[in-house]
Amino acid sequence: MPRFTPPPADAVRARLLDAARDEFASQGVTGAKVERIAAAADSNKAQLFHYFGGKDGLYEALLEQTATELAAEAPLDVDDLAEYAGRLHDAYTRRPWVPRLLTWHRLEGRPVESLEGARADAVATVEAAQRAGVLPRTFRPAVLLGLVEHLAAFWAETAPEAEGPVAAVAPQRRRQAVVDAVAALLGRSADSRPRGSSLGA
C-alpha cells in the first residue's frame, strides 16, 4: 500500500489564505466561517488553527499578504505620485476582491500592528518629499497619501448607484483619469505629462 505523503506546510498555508481571501471578501470578519474556509482549502480547522491561531490570525495574515503584494506591484513613488496611483489602480483592477476586503476592514476590522508600521513609513516618506520640495505642502502628508490612494481606488469602489454614468468609460481611459486627477491634485498640468488626455478630451 503506498504511503501517504502530506502536502508541504507552505502549500497548506497558501491554500488556506486563498480560501480566506474569498470568504473574508464576501462575508467580512464576523460573517466568515472557519469551517467554510477549511473546506474550500481542502484542509481542516485543526490546520487552520495550527498555522494562524484562529480566524483573527488568519484575517491579519491575509491583510499582511495583500499589503505586501500591493506594495510589490505598486511601490510608493514620491517622484511620480500620479503614476504610482495608476499602478495602484491597475493592481486593484487585477484583484477585484481587494477593495471588498478593505471595505470590510474599515467597517469591522481593527488596526493591524504590522500594517500600522508600514503606513507610518509611507507617510514619513511623503513628508520627507514635501520637505525636500518634491511634493507640495497643500495637504498634510497622511492626507495627501490618502487622497492619492482613494483616487486610485475610485473605479473599484464606485457605488452601484453611480456605476451607470461611468460604466461606458473604457479601462485605459479609467487609468488615465486616475493619473490626471492625481496630477491635478498636485497642482501639475495633465497636459505636461507624456500621456494621452483624460475624460475631458
C-alpha positions in Angstrom: 0.0 0.0 0.0 1.5 3.4 -1.0 2.5 5.5 1.9 0.6 8.8 2.3 2.7 11.9 1.9 1.2 15.1 3.5 1.4 18.2 1.4 4.1 20.7 2.2 3.2 23.1 5.0 3.7 26.2 2.8 1.2 24.7 0.3 -1.5 24.2 3.0 -0.9 27.7 4.4 -1.2 29.1 0.9 -4.5 27.3 0.2 -5.9 28.5 3.5 -5.0 32.1 2.6 -6.6 31.8 -0.8 -9.8 30.4 0.6 -9.8 33.1 3.3 -9.5 35.7 0.7 -12.8 34.7 -0.9 -14.6 34.2 2.4 -13.5 37.4 4.1 -14.1 39.5 0.9 -17.7 38.2 0.6 -18.6 37.8 4.3 -16.4 40.1 6.3 -14.7 39.0 9.5 -17.8 38.5 11.6 -19.7 36.5 8.9 -16.7 34.4 7.8 -16.8 30.8 8.9 -13.6 28.8 9.5 -15.4 25.6 8.5 -16.1 27.0 5.0 -12.5 28.3 4.7 -11.0 25.0 5.7 -13.3 23.0 3.4 -12.6 25.3 0.5 -8.8 24.9 1.1 -9.2 21.1 1.3 -7.9 21.4 4.8 -9.5 21.3 8.3 -10.0 23.6 11.3 -7.1 22.0 13.2 -4.6 23.0 10.5 -6.2 26.5 10.3 -5.7 27.0 14.0 -2.2 25.4 13.8 -1.0 27.9 11.2 -2.9 31.0 12.2 -4.2 30.6 15.7 -7.8 31.1 14.6 -9.9 33.3 12.4 -8.5 36.6 13.6 -4.9 35.4 13.0 -5.9 34.2 9.5 -7.5 37.6 8.8 -4.5 39.5 9.8 -2.2 37.2 7.8 -4.4 37.8 4.8 -4.2 41.6 5.2 -0.5 41.5 5.6 -0.1 39.3 2.5 -2.4 41.6 0.5 -0.5 44.7 1.6 2.8 43.0 0.6 1.5 42.1 -2.8 0.2 45.6 -3.5 3.4 47.2 -2.3 5.5 44.9 -4.6 3.2 45.6 -7.6 2.7 49.3 -7.0 5.6 50.6 -4.8 5.2 54.1 -3.5 7.0 56.6 -5.7 7.1 60.2 -4.4 8.8 61.3 -7.5 5.8 60.4 -9.6 2.7 60.0 -7.3 0.4 60.2 -10.4 2.0 57.1 -12.0 2.0 55.4 -8.5 -1.8 55.9 -8.4 -2.0 54.5 -11.9 -0.1 51.3 -10.9 -2.3 51.0 -7.8 -5.4 51.3 -10.0 -4.0 48.5 -12.1 -3.4 46.4 -9.1 -7.0 46.9 -7.9 -8.3 46.0 -11.4 -6.4 42.8 -11.4 -7.6 42.0 -7.8 -11.3 42.9 -7.7 -11.6 41.3 -4.3 -9.1 43.7 -2.6 -11.5 46.7 -2.4 -14.2 44.5 -0.9 -11.7 43.1 1.7 -10.6 46.6 2.6 -14.2 47.8 2.9 -14.9 45.1 5.4 -11.7 46.0 7.2 -12.9 49.6 7.5 -16.3 48.5 8.8 -15.4 45.9 11.3 -11.6 45.4 11.4 -9.1 46.6 14.0 -5.7 48.1 13.3 -3.0 45.6 12.4 0.2 46.4 14.1 2.5 45.5 11.2 0.4 47.5 8.8 0.4 50.5 11.1 4.2 50.4 10.9 4.2 50.2 7.1 1.7 53.1 7.0 3.8 55.3 9.2 6.8 54.6 7.0 4.9 55.6 3.9 3.6 58.8 5.5 7.2 59.7 6.6 8.4 59.2 3.0 5.8 61.6 1.7 6.6 64.1 4.5 10.3 63.9 3.5 9.5 64.5 -0.1 7.4 67.6 0.9 10.3 69.0 3.0 12.6 68.5 0.0 10.2 70.3 -2.3 9.4 67.2 -4.4 5.8 67.3 -3.3 3.6 70.3 -2.5 2.6 71.0 1.1 -1.0 71.8 0.3 -2.1 68.8 2.4 -0.6 67.1 5.4 1.4 64.0 4.4 -1.1 61.5 5.6 -3.9 63.3 4.0 -2.1 63.7 0.7 -1.2 60.0 0.6 -4.8 59.0 1.5 -6.3 61.3 -1.3 -3.9 59.7 -3.8 -4.9 56.2 -2.8 -8.6 57.0 -2.8 -8.3 58.4 -6.3 -6.6 55.2 -7.4 -9.4 53.1 -5.9 -12.2 55.3 -7.4 -13.3 52.9 -10.1 -13.0 49.8 -7.9 -15.1 51.5 -5.1 -17.8 53.2 -7.2 -21.2 52.7 -5.6 -23.9 50.8 -7.7 -26.0 53.9 -8.0 -23.1 55.8 -9.6 -21.9 53.0 -11.9 -24.2 53.9 -14.8 -22.8 57.3 -15.7 -19.2 56.0 -15.6 -19.6 52.4 -16.9 -19.1 53.4 -20.5 -15.6 54.7 -19.8 -13.0 52.3 -21.3 -10.5 50.7 -18.9 -7.5 52.5 -20.4 -9.3 55.8 -20.0 -10.1 55.0 -16.4 -6.5 54.6 -15.6 -5.7 57.9 -17.3 -8.4 59.6 -15.4 -6.7 58.5 -12.1 -3.3 59.6 -13.3 -4.6 63.0 -14.4 -6.6 63.5 -11.3 -3.6 63.0 -9.1 -1.5 65.3 -11.3 -4.2 68.0 -10.8 -4.2 67.3 -7.0 -0.5 68.0 -7.0 -1.0 71.2 -9.0 0.6 69.9 -12.1 -1.0 70.2 -15.5 -2.0 66.9 -17.1 -1.0 68.4 -20.5 2.6 68.5 -19.3 2.7 64.7 -18.8 3.8 62.5 -21.7 0.4 60.7 -21.8 -2.9 60.9 -23.6 -5.6 63.3 -22.4 -8.3 62.2 -20.0 -12.1 62.2 -20.0 -12.4 65.8 -20.9 -10.6 65.3 -24.3 
